[in-house]
Amino acid sequence: MKTFRLGWITLGLASIVLSVAIGVRASGEVIKVVAPASHKNVEGVSFVTPAAAPIRVQHLMLASEFGALPASHRLIVAFNFRADNSQTQPVDWGSGEERIWMSTTNLSDLTAVFGNNHGADKTLVHDGPIRYPLLATGPAGGPRDIADGRLLDTAFFYDPSQGNLLVERLVFSTNPSPRANLDAVLSSQNLVLVNNTDPLNATSGTFVAAPAVLQFEFVPEPSTFVLAGIAMVGVVGWRLRRLRLRKS
């Protein structure tokens, strides 16, 4: 009976922690940052169409793009692309399975070698299917509105004072559906590195001069209540494991 009760207690506490974390996003405490910041209200001069092939791609976002972000908001919980003004219909674009990593890097230009660009805090934030909703609303000449992105499996702690943000995506699908035009800008810096030949084994790529416009969603760090709940879940889980070991 004790094992049964502890199991339900653990499940209940975990549900509370998850609900509070999701509730932070719904509470209006989300701060959305468009990068590049200079194009928050300006249409990009280019666009990119996702390749119909597996792809490994790194997006480097300079810390200066997050200069207006308050110190209270450091957790990235989602990101999304912006549709180009040529996108006249909303689409729920996706490339099937993706693995997405984020890290803080001291590089201001990417090297041609993927492995050299990561920071020490490289974190797998998503592994599985993902779709990116693109909107067709906004001024006729752009920029388009940006939809909320899908919540990541793991929030990423990012402090712009510590370096630039690197987002790496491994896309396994060979047929992005539906096809979409993503708003992009032109850059003289090496901010996007791509290999669409063999994403699993690719060690190097080529630079793309048109980085896509991205929106990142930041929330405050968990409150003391949430952290206490997480700790309690761990303690109850440990006790449950001990009881099971005793019975065995």
Phi, psi and omega in degrees: 000321180298317180300318180298314182293317180295325179297316179291325177297315179300314180298319180295316179295319179298321179295321179297313181299316180296317181297319179295318180298317178291324181296330178300320180294322183279350186278353182095004179273006178282134172248126182256128182241123177266132178232131002290142183298330181295344181247021178303318181242021183231133177292139176292159182269002181217177173211158177234144176247122182307134182292144177274059182199157172303148186210144169244125185219139175244133177246122177258123179248120182291144182301330180298338178293340184250025184297333181269001182286125179291154182296342181287340185247110183229354183259120174274119182251347181193161171209162180204162177269166174247136179289146174289159181292349175282351178277106185260353178232139177293144178223150174256083189278142178202157180242026179076230184281134175222146166248130184233128176244151171230149176202166177256122184237152178269003180280140173253352171222135178289148168272170181282354181256118184307312186294342180275353188261343182290154170266171183294339182264026180310125186228132174282112185259345179203140177213102181147192180296147176205146177229150182242105180288127178248135183259153177249009179273160182123178180304149182303323180270006182089171002279155177288155172293157180244126179283157172299140179278167176291137178299131178289156176296323181227125177292147181248129178278118180230124177244109183303336180290347182263353179147189181271162183260128177247127175244123178243132180237129170253113184253126187259343182288150176255007183209078177306135185219136343287163178295150185213155175256120181260134179295140183214163178239170175258141182220141176274349178270158178273089185254348180226127178239131188227142166221118181247026179261307183210085188299329182288327185250356183294132176252342180219167182211191178242153183275145177245131186274001184235082177292140180288151174282128183236152173239129179249142180250120181250141174232162177295161175293156182304145178287170178302324180299315181295316180297321177296320178297319178297317179298320180295321177302317180296318180295315180296320178298320179296317179295320179299318180296319180296319179296320180293322178294322179296319181292330180278000000 
